[in-house]
Amino acid sequence: MEVLPTLRRSLLVVLALLLTACPRNTRPSSPGGETGEDVPTGDPFPQRPSVEAKKDATADAALAQARQAAQATPDKKKAAEAFLSVRKAYPATTAGQDALYQAGVLFFESKDYVNARKSFNELLFENPLYPQSEDAKRKLALAAMETGAYRDAYQTLSSLAERAEGAEREQLLRDAARAAEGAGLYGQTLTMAVEQAGQARTAEERAAAVARVEALVEGRADFVDIARVAEGLSPSNPAWPVITFKLARVYYHLREWTRLEETLNRFLAEAPQSSFAPQARELLARATRRVEARPRTVGVLLPMTGRYQPIGEAVLRGIQLGLDGSDIELVVKDTQGDVNKTGQAMEQLAFDDGAIAVLGPLLGDDTKRAALVAEELQVPLLTMSRQEGVTELGAYVFRNMLTNAAQADAIADYAINVKGFKKFALLYPNIPYGVELADAFWDDVLQRGGVVRGAERYSHDQTTFTTEAKKLVGRYYLEDRLDYIEGVRDVQGENLDAFRRRKAMEKVKSGVEPIIDFDAIFMPDDWRRVSLVAPALAVEDIVTNACDPRDLERIRKTTGKKELKTVTLFGANQWSSPKGRSGLPELIERGGKFVTCSVYVDGFFVDSQRPATRTFVKKYREAYKQETGRDPGLLEAIGYDSARMLRQLADKKDGAPRTRAQMRDALANLKDFDGATGRTSFDEKREAVKQLFLLSIDNKGVTEINVDKEREKAASASGGSGS
């Protein structure tokens, strides 16, 4: 079986998914500082003696005395030093080599492994053919393991095992396996463990060896290591079921369906009684079901418990309302706002429930995971997340939700192409929502030929905005204003006492006129903050509440300032506020006259006169108003529209999707779906494109702007002025 190339090609896919069931092992450094990247092979010692030792009577006598001294003392280290004295005095003699060996043995027995390694290394380098070399190498390897030099130990022990037989070989293999694992050489550890399983003589030995193999493949060995061991492994080896079933699971996570089915079928044929057989049968059935879709089954991924439960419940109410009266089966999976649970739930919907498409999730990270799995399994996913760029994860991923990019585009289009504004200022909070919207709006303005005259950012928890307002109109850095400098110079030229000078300076400062070189201000923030900012702008003579020229003229008379210019405030969906005690939105109750004449955008407006929106609101109130005590919002409307899209496609009399691929194509070609959130189509990136709700504020409340009529009016005015 050619498994290695397939695994190598698929490793990047696995890393992208961060699968936890078959983690790729990162080999740690050993205590000896070894990384385990290169596998040591061969005998580490030379084949010929580097020193020709000779027989010497004097040296032999000294060695005999050292032996007597060693026998007379219980201190093995002291005895070892006696042998080293002989070695030092007679280095090129057979007695000197015997003394070095005896010293090494004594150091080893006294657990002085550092000096034991030193003695044995020196001996074996000089004379690898020394009569006791096999014992010296064995003790050297064990001493190396004790000092953390696992790679050296593995190299020596594996070399010894190649030449050994019987029980000695088995023990050497066990020691070599321990050394390999310590060095991070898990492929070699697995190879030896499998060999031990094949050579086991008793049931106990066999069970222990197989357990060792299982531990290695589950937590240590690399994908490629497992594949290498599996290649050519005989089914008669007790470890074969463990290795083969693990390989099948690897194929499952790599989505190598053909290889998976081949491996599982062989596994069940060769090891039908294995403890893994039930799991293998289920995995094979699961893989077979991957292409089986139930045309009338739709999956849902929402947080139905936990901190995000309220938003999950809101969307589900909309979905259920959209499918009311339909025979479409809805399978709801609770993601709990957990990425791993979302991925598992997506797989269950695909494999176990046969969903032809899936609605959700809502949260950013959940959506990314669901999108990756949906693309792998080729299940259409219609998400309701605001996460930018999520549809770029695959051709099976669609999105139906209000995004920051869509809001910025709608406001820029209306302000420039309908209202005719060209110059803008930005005032936004230093939070992702504000920054992303401000950046997107700025780009949209520039693309349409407009300019941004000023941009001020403020803290998300700020409550006073005098500084930002002054900066927008050039009243903050007065030392840069020529009119202020000249006024100061005039005061300084007059002969005034301290009190009159101070009063004169205050008059000069207050007399500096604002520089309002913009037609509108875009403020993407929460309605609470907007109600605080608008009055601060008015203090700096930025008039935002003069929709009618007569209003502006009245303000001019009141203030005595003839050069006042009206500026329009624009906002995004967080301007939408609940109704207060007066029945008006709280934005108007708190912001008062300073927020009138402003315009903001949203993805849904409960008081819209659009027929599809009114139909949805009526149905919702009848079904849920008594239960929830409130009107529907964007989440309910998006859930409703998303469910109705799938329902409309599934209910087609001719050409209703029967497979997931057909459902994907049907969604991609959906045009002008008339929904509660607007007439919707999907673009080439599978993003929902729709006309958003542009809302105008006056002292009576919030009303929807008929953009089409205003566009026609603007076009007529433009044509008339040019004739």
SULJOSUL-V639241 format. One record per residue. RES is the residue in one small letter. PHI is phi in degrees with one decimal (NA if undefined). NEAR is the number of other ideal C-beta (glycine too) atoms within 12 Angstrom. D_FIRST is the distance of its C-alpha to the first C-alpha in whole Angstrom. Layout:
RES&PHI&NEAR&D_FIRST, RES&PHI&NEAR&D_FIRST
This chain:
m&NA&23&0, e&-88.5&15&4, v&-94.4&33&6, l&-65.0&24&9, p&-59.6&15&11, t&-61.7&27&11, l&-65.0&31&12, r&-62.2&20&14, r&-64.0&18&16, s&-97.9&31&16, l&-61.3&24&18, l&-63.1&12&22, v&-62.3&25&21, v&-64.6&30&21, l&-62.3&17&24, a&-64.0&22&26, l&-83.9&32&26, l&54.0&20&27, l&-67.2&28&25, t&-98.3&16&26, a&-71.4&23&23, c&-132.2&31&21, p&-67.3&21&23, r&-78.5&31&22, n&-79.9&25&23, t&-99.6&14&26, r&-77.1&28&27, p&-79.4&20&30, s&-70.6&17&33, s&-79.6&28&34, p&-56.8&18&37, g&-87.1&24&37, g&87.6&16&37, e&-94.7&29&33, t&-91.2&17&30, g&77.5&31&27, e&-78.4&17&26, d&-107.2&16&26, v&-89.2&24&24, p&-72.8&28&27, t&-135.6&15&26, g&83.1&14&29, d&-81.1&21&32, p&-76.6&27&34, f&-106.9&30&37, p&-65.5&17&39, q&-87.8&14&39, r&-124.9&12&43, p&-62.6&21&46, s&-89.4&20&47, v&-128.6&25&51, e&-86.1&15&52, a&-74.3&28&54, k&-119.6&19&57, k&-74.4&17&59, d&-144.2&22&62, a&-63.3&14&65, t&-63.6&17&66, a&-66.0&29&62, d&-62.9&23&62, a&-65.5&17&65, a&-63.0&27&64, l&-65.1&34&61, a&-63.3&21&63, q&-63.9&22&65, a&-64.5&35&62, r&-65.9&23&60, q&-63.2&15&64, a&-64.2&26&64, a&-66.3&30&60, q&-70.5&17&61, a&-84.3&13&65, t&-118.0&19&63, p&-79.1&13&61, d&-82.4&17&59, k&-67.0&26&56, k&-67.1&24&56, k&-65.3&21&60, a&-64.1&30&59, a&-62.3&33&56, e&-63.4&26&58, a&-63.1&30&60, f&-66.1&42&58, l&-65.9&33&57, s&-64.2&26&60, v&-65.0&36&60, r&-59.4&35&57, k&-66.6&21&59, a&-75.9&22&62, y&-132.5&30&60, p&-67.2&26&57, a&-100.2&22&56, t&-120.8&29&57, t&-64.8&29&55, a&-65.0&33&57, g&-62.2&37&56, q&-70.5&43&52, d&-61.4&33&53, a&-63.3&41&55, l&-64.8&44&52, y&-64.0&40&49, q&-62.7&40&52, a&-61.9&42&52, g&-60.1&42&49, v&-62.2&31&48, l&-65.3&35&51, f&-61.7&37&50, f&-62.5&34&47, e&-67.5&23&49, s&-89.2&25&51, k&66.3&17&48, d&-90.4&26&49, y&-71.6&28&45, v&-64.7&22&46, n&-70.7&30&49, a&-61.8&38&47, r&-60.7&34&44, k&-61.2&25&46, s&-66.4&38&48, f&-67.9&43&45, n&-60.6&33&43, e&-63.7&31&47, l&-64.0&43&47, l&-71.9&37&43, f&-69.3&27&43, e&-70.7&30&47, n&-146.0&33&46, p&-65.2&29&42, l&-97.9&23&43, y&-54.6&30&46, p&-52.3&15&46, q&-99.7&23&45, s&-63.7&31&42, e&-63.1&27&39, d&-66.2&22&41, a&-62.0&39&42, k&-64.8&39&39, r&-61.3&33&38, k&-66.9&37&41, l&-60.3&47&40, a&-64.9&44&36, l&-66.3&36&38, a&-65.4&37&41, a&-62.7&40&38, m&-62.3&36&36, e&-65.6&28&40, t&-98.6&31&41, g&87.3&22&38, a&-88.4&32&36, y&-65.9&42&33, r&-65.2&38&31, d&-61.8&36&33, a&-63.2&42&33, y&-62.4&45&29, q&-60.1&33&30, t&-70.8&42&32, l&-65.7&46&31, s&-65.9&39&28, s&-65.9&30&29, l&-66.1&33&32, a&-64.4&36&29, e&-61.5&20&27, r&-101.0&17&31, a&-95.2&22&32, e&-140.7&14&31, g&61.1&12&32, a&-62.9&14&33, e&-63.4&19&34, r&-63.2&22&30, e&-60.9&26&29, q&-67.0&22&32, l&-63.1&33&31, l&-65.6&37&27, r&-64.0&31&29, d&-65.5&36&31, a&-63.8&42&28, a&-64.2&40&26, r&-62.5&30&29, a&-66.2&44&30, a&-62.2&42&27, e&-65.6&35&27, g&-62.2&35&30, a&-84.8&40&29, g&79.9&32&27, l&-91.0&40&24, y&-71.5&39&22, g&-64.6&34&19, q&-69.2&40&20, t&-60.1&43&22, l&-64.8&41&19, t&-58.0&38&18, m&-70.3&39&21, a&-65.2&42&21, v&-65.5&42&18, e&-63.0&31&20, q&-63.2&36&23, a&-62.2&37&22, g&-70.0&27&20, q&-99.8&25&24, a&-59.5&26&26, r&-97.0&16&29, t&-117.0&12&31, a&-62.7&12&30, e&-64.9&11&31, e&-63.5&20&29, r&-64.3&24&26, a&-63.9&19&27, a&-65.6&23&28, a&-65.9&33&25, v&-65.4&30&22, a&-61.8&22&25, r&-65.3&35&24, v&-61.1&43&21, e&-63.0&29&21, a&-62.4&22&24, l&-69.4&36&22, v&-72.5&41&19, e&-84.5&24&22, g&-131.9&21&24, r&-126.7&34&23, a&-67.1&42&19, d&-77.9&34&18, f&-52.0&39&15, v&-67.6&27&13, d&-60.4&38&15, i&-63.3&42&13, a&-64.0&37&9, r&-64.7&27&10, v&-67.7&38&11, a&-65.9&41&9, e&-65.3&22&6, g&84.0&17&8, l&-70.4&31&10, s&-77.7&19&12, p&-61.0&22&13, s&-75.4&13&17, n&-70.5&29&17, p&-58.3&34&19, a&-86.5&43&17, w&-57.7&30&14, p&-60.9&38&16, v&-63.9&41&17, i&-64.6&45&14, t&-68.6&42&12, f&-68.5&39&14, k&-62.2&42&15, l&-61.3&43&12, a&-62.5&45&13, r&-65.8&35&16, v&-61.3&40&15, y&-60.4&38&13, y&-61.7&34&17, h&-72.5&35&19, l&-84.0&34&17, r&59.9&29&17, e&-89.8&31&14, w&-65.1&28&15, t&-64.2&15&13, r&-61.0&32&10, l&-60.1&33&12, e&-65.4&24&13, e&-61.5&23&10, t&-66.2&39&9, l&-67.7&37&13, n&-63.5&22&14, r&-66.8&26&11, f&-58.6&36&13, l&-69.4&28&17, a&-74.2&18&16, e&-88.8&24&15, a&-135.5&30&18, p&-65.2&18&20, q&-98.3&13&23, s&-62.3&27&21, s&-65.0&17&24, f&-88.0&32&21, a&-58.4&22&21, p&-58.6&17&24, q&-66.0&23&22, a&-64.2&36&19, r&-63.8&21&21, e&-66.0&21&23, l&-65.5&33&20, l&-66.4&31&19, a&-64.9&19&22, r&-64.0&28&23, a&-65.2&32&20, t&-65.3&18&21, r&-74.3&23&25, r&-62.5&29&24, v&-100.0&20&25, e&-96.7&23&28, a&-117.5&32&31, r&-97.6&28&35, p&-58.3&28&37, r&-109.9&26&40, t&-116.6&32&39, v&-121.8&45&39, g&-91.5&45&38, v&-136.0&47&40, l&-117.0&54&39, l&-144.0&47&42, p&-79.0&37&44, m&-96.5&30&46, t&-138.2&18&47, g&89.6&19&47, r&-67.2&13&49, y&-98.3&28&48, q&-55.2&19&49, p&-58.4&22&52, i&-74.0&32&50, g&-63.3&36&47, e&-65.9&27&50, a&-62.7&34&52, v&-64.8&44&49, l&-63.6&36&48, r&-59.5&38&52, g&-64.6&44&52, i&-62.3&43&48, q&-63.3&31&50, l&-66.9&36&53, g&-66.9&43&51, l&-102.0&34&49, d&-59.6&22&52, g&88.0&14&53, s&-99.4&22&50, d&-92.5&15&47, i&-68.3&32&44, e&-85.3&22&43, l&-105.4&33&42, v&-111.4&30&40, v&-97.9&34&41, k&-115.3&36&39, d&-84.1&27&41, t&-80.6&42&39, q&58.1&24&42, g&68.7&30&42, d&-113.4&25&38, v&-60.8&28&35, n&-64.2&22&33, k&-66.1&27&34, t&-64.3&42&35, g&-62.2&34&31, q&-63.7&26&30, a&-64.4&39&33, m&-63.2&45&32, e&-65.3&36&28, q&-61.7&29&30, l&-63.4&42&32, a&-77.9&41&29, f&-84.0&31&27, d&-93.6&23&30, d&-99.4&30&33, g&66.6&30&32, a&-61.8&43&34, i&-79.1&41&35, a&-159.9&50&36, v&-131.7&52&37, l&-102.1&53&40, g&104.1&54&40, p&-79.8&52&40, l&-108.4&43&43, l&-81.0&33&42, g&-59.1&26&41, d&-66.7&25&38, d&-59.6&41&37, t&-65.6&42&37, k&-60.2&32&35, r&-63.6&40&32, a&-61.0&54&33, a&-65.8&42&32, l&-62.5&33&29, v&-67.6&42&28, a&-60.4&45&30, e&-67.8&32&28, e&-62.1&34&25, l&-90.3&41&25, q&57.6&28&28, v&-115.1&46&30, p&-58.5&47&34, l&-120.8&52&36, l&-106.6&55&39, t&-88.3&48&40, m&-120.6&48&44, s&-93.3&43&43, r&-87.1&34&46, q&-53.9&30&43, e&-66.3&27&43, g&76.7&23&40, v&-66.9&39&38, t&-71.7&35&37, e&-73.1&19&36, l&-76.0&29&33, g&167.7&29&31, a&-72.5&25&33, y&-96.7&35&33, v&-106.7&42&35, f&-119.7&49&39, r&-137.5&45&42, n&-127.5&52&45, m&-162.5&43&47, l&-68.0&39&50, t&-113.4&37&49, n&-62.1&34&51, a&-62.8&33&50, a&-66.6&37&52, q&-64.3&42&55, a&-61.1&41&56, d&-64.7&32&55, a&-64.9&40&58, i&-67.0&50&60, a&-62.3&39&60, d&-63.1&29&60, y&-66.0&38&63, a&-64.4&43&65, i&-90.1&31&65, n&-85.3&26&65, v&-104.5&30&67, k&-83.1&34&69, g&82.3&23&69, f&-72.9&33&69, k&-126.5&21&68, k&-117.5&27&68, f&-134.8&40&67, a&-125.0&42&66, l&-121.8&42&64, l&-137.5&46&64, y&-146.8&44&61, p&-80.7&33&60, n&-86.4&22&58, i&-135.3&22&55, p&-52.2&19&51, y&-56.6&28&53, g&-68.3&35&56, v&-65.5&23&54, e&-63.2&27&52, l&-66.8&42&54, a&-63.0&40&57, d&-63.2&25&54, a&-64.9&31&53, f&-63.8&44&57, w&-57.0&29&58, d&-61.5&20&55, d&-65.0&32&56, v&-62.7&36&60, l&-64.1&18&59, q&-64.2&17&57, r&-95.8&26&60, g&88.4&16&63, g&-88.7&30&64, v&-134.5&22&65, v&-108.4&32&64, r&-86.0&28&68, g&-162.3&32&67, a&-147.1&28&64, e&-126.5&34&65, r&-113.2&25&62, y&-135.0&32&63, s&-70.0&18&62, h&-65.7&18&61, d&-107.3&14&63, q&-71.9&25&66, t&-123.3&15&69, t&-121.2&17&72, f&-133.0&35&71, t&-60.8&23&74, t&-60.9&22&73, e&-63.3&35&70, a&-63.7&35&73, k&-62.9&27&75, k&-64.6&29&72, l&-62.9&41&71, v&-107.7&37&75, g&76.0&28&76, r&-104.7&30&78, y&-94.5&24&76, y&-95.4&16&76, l&-64.8&25&80, e&-65.6&14&81, d&-94.9&14&79, r&-96.5&23&81, l&-64.1&15&84, d&-65.2&21&86, y&-69.9&26&86, i&-60.8&18&87, e&-66.5&16&90, g&-62.5&24&91, v&-62.7&24&90, r&-62.8&15&92, d&-64.2&18&95, v&-64.3&23&95, q&-65.8&15&96, g&-80.7&12&98, e&-89.8&16&101, n&-90.8&9&103, l&-121.6&16&102, d&-76.3&10&102, a&-60.6&9&98, f&-64.3&10&98, r&-66.7&14&99, r&-65.8&19&96, r&-62.7&14&94, k&-63.8&16&95, a&-66.1&24&95, m&-65.4&24&91, e&-62.9&16&90, k&-67.8&18&91, v&-63.3&25&90, k&-64.9&23&86, s&-71.8&19&87, g&-85.2&22&88, v&-67.8&29&85, e&-75.1&25&83, p&-70.9&33&80, i&-100.1&29&78, i&-106.2&31&76, d&-102.6&22&74, f&-138.9&36&71, d&-92.3&28&71, a&-153.5&43&69, i&-122.2&49&67, f&-98.1&51&64, m&-128.8&51&63, p&-85.5&42&60, d&-147.3&41&61, d&-69.5&29&61, w&-59.2&36&65, r&-64.0&26&66, r&-70.0&38&66, v&-60.2&42&67, s&-67.2&34&70, l&-91.7&32&71, v&-74.1&44&70, a&-54.3&40&72, p&-64.1&26&76, a&-65.1&34&75, l&-67.1&41&75, a&-63.5&32&78, v&-60.3&26&80, e&-94.8&36&79, d&65.2&34&80, i&-92.1&42&77, v&-86.7&36&78, t&-114.4&46&75, n&-119.8&31&77, a&-119.3&29&79, c&-68.6&26&77, d&-103.9&14&81, p&-53.8&15&83, r&-68.1&12&86, d&-64.5&22&84, l&-65.4&24&84, e&-65.4&17&87, r&-65.0&17&88, i&-66.5&29&86, r&-62.2&20&88, k&-67.2&13&91, t&-66.2&16&90, t&-89.3&18&89, g&77.4&10&91, k&-109.7&20&88, k&-86.9&14&88, e&-92.9&16&85, l&-64.8&29&83, k&-128.3&26&80, t&-82.5&34&77, v&-128.5&43&74, t&-96.1&40&71, l&-90.1&48&69, f&-117.0&49&65, g&-142.2&50&63, a&-116.7&46&59, n&-65.6&36&58, q&-75.2&29&59, w&-73.5&42&63, s&-63.5&33&62, s&-131.8&30&64, p&-69.9&21&66, k&-77.9&20&69, g&-93.3&17&72, r&-64.3&11&75, s&-78.7&15&77, g&95.3&13&74, l&-89.6&23&73, p&-57.1&36&70, e&-62.6&25&70, l&-57.4&38&69, i&-74.3&37&73, e&-59.9&23&74, r&-86.1&27&74, g&-81.5&37&74, g&58.9&23&77, k&-64.9&25&78, f&-72.2&32&76, v&-104.3&45&73, t&-68.1&33&74, c&76.9&33&73, s&-79.7&45&70, v&-133.7&40&67, y&-137.5&44&63, v&-115.6&45&60, d&-150.4&40&58, g&-91.1&41&55, f&-159.0&40&58, f&-138.7&38&61, v&-63.8&34&63, d&-98.5&22&66, s&-62.9&32&65, q&-96.6&16&66, r&-63.0&28&63, p&-56.9&15&63, a&-65.3&28&59, t&-69.1&35&60, r&-62.7&21&63, t&-61.9&24&61, f&-62.9&40&59, v&-60.9&32&61, k&-62.3&19&63, k&-62.5&27&60, y&-64.9&34&59, r&-61.6&22&63, e&-68.0&15&63, a&-87.9&22&60, y&-128.7&28&60, k&-58.8&19&63, q&-68.3&10&65, e&-74.5&14&62, t&-95.0&19&61, g&75.0&9&64, r&-150.1&20&63, d&-79.2&26&62, p&-71.6&39&59, g&-122.6&33&57, l&-60.4&38&54, l&-62.5&39&52, e&-63.3&42&53, a&-67.1&46&53, i&-66.3&47&50, g&-60.9&48&48, y&-60.8&44&51, d&-64.2&44&50, s&-62.3&51&46, a&-65.8&43&46, r&-68.9&39&48, m&-60.9&44&46, l&-65.2&44&43, r&-63.2&36&46, q&-61.3&28&47, l&-70.1&38&44, a&-69.0&34&43, d&-92.0&21&47, k&-57.5&18&47, k&-70.0&8&48, d&-120.6&7&46, g&81.0&15&43, a&-64.0&20&42, p&-59.6&33&38, r&-108.6&21&36, t&-125.6&22&33, r&-66.9&35&32, a&-63.9&21&32, q&-66.5&23&35, m&-65.8&40&37, r&-60.2&33&35, d&-64.4&23&37, a&-65.0&32&40, l&-64.4&42&41, a&-61.4&28&40, n&-96.9&22&43, l&-66.8&34&45, k&-130.3&19&49, d&53.7&18&52, f&-68.0&32&51, d&-88.6&24&54, g&-122.3&36&54, a&-64.7&43&56, t&-99.9&45&55, g&121.8&37&55, r&-77.6&22&54, t&-117.4&37&51, s&-135.3&25&48, f&-107.1&31&45, d&-84.9&21&44, e&-66.5&13&41, k&-94.8&22&40, r&66.4&33&40, e&-94.1&32&43, a&-67.9&40&46, v&-115.4&28&49, k&-153.3&40&53, q&-81.7&33&56, l&-73.9&39&57, f&-93.5&40&60, l&-96.5&40&63, l&-120.3&40&65, s&-109.8&33&69, i&-108.8&40&71, d&-134.3&22&75, n&-71.4&23&77, k&-99.9&14&77, g&140.5&25&73, v&-116.8&36&70, t&-128.6&24&69, e&-82.0&30&67, i&-86.7&33&67, n&-83.1&20&67, v&-63.3&28&65, d&-61.0&17&65, k&-65.1&14&69, e&-65.9&23&70, r&-66.0&22&67, e&-62.8&15&70, k&-62.6&18&73, a&-65.7&23&71, a&-65.6&17&71, s&-64.7&14&74, a&-63.0&16&76, s&-65.9&16&74, g&-67.8&11&75, g&-67.3&10&78, s&-72.4&10&79, g&-90.0&8&78, s&-85.6&7&80
